[in-house]
């Protein structure tokens, strides 16, 4: 694919690659993510042909029947809103995301008679929780934005109870060609739709495409999850080839 589709890129002196995001770029990423809040769900539905709801159900089906669940990078609460029961904890580094998510999620939980979820400001790489305190940890469309993916995976392992499950959903990139097609999709169709919603050539998805460019392949993260200490690691590329679900288990 040549130089038009690199796995490493530079912005403002910071480095972004398959494992890390530099400080300046990560801070810019947070500003762009916050700007997605008003149209986050609309763009994701269109960008995935409506499959994103199915992928979220697939994650819920991988959770244990009961226990304490942590979602890292909860965003505006799109996944947590439909998590029934559980002692649910949602973490995000963006205060406005947490505010929107708490109102949305706890309103839904109240209507169902579930206890309120807990919302915590924090980062994947420095989880403010005790060791072995969760039965499952999940992250949906957030892993790509972690500034140190190895550190975040290690933290997920630390806070999980022995036998606990770790689930990630993020864009699929089977190989370079598949990644190029994904980049092209985001650069054209998704970017055009976001541009229409924002009525401006400047919109957050234009910047967020960069994190997809630097994101590794499905196999890269299978290997990384194993190297950080998880067992029973597997990955599944889900229809229509736009996302991968990774899963691992903390050894008993």
RAKA-V812541 format. One record per run of one state. SS is the DSSP state (H for helix, E for strand, C for the rest). FROM is the first residue (numbers start at 1). TO is the last residue. Records with the same first field share a line. If there is no record, write none. Layout:
SS=FROM-TO ; FROM-TO
//
This chain:
C=1-1 ; 5-8 ; 12-13 ; 17-19 ; 22-22 ; 36-36 ; 48-51 ; 63-67 ; 73-79 ; 83-86 ; 93-94 ; 113-117 ; 122-123 ; 127-133 ; 141-142 ; 146-147 ; 172-175 ; 199-203 ; 215-217 ; 228-229 ; 239-242 ; 251-252
H=2-4 ; 23-35 ; 37-47 ; 52-62 ; 80-82 ; 95-112 ; 124-126 ; 143-145 ; 149-159 ; 176-198 ; 204-214 ; 218-227
E=9-11 ; 14-16 ; 20-21 ; 68-72 ; 87-92 ; 118-121 ; 134-140 ; 148-148 ; 160-171 ; 230-238 ; 243-250
//
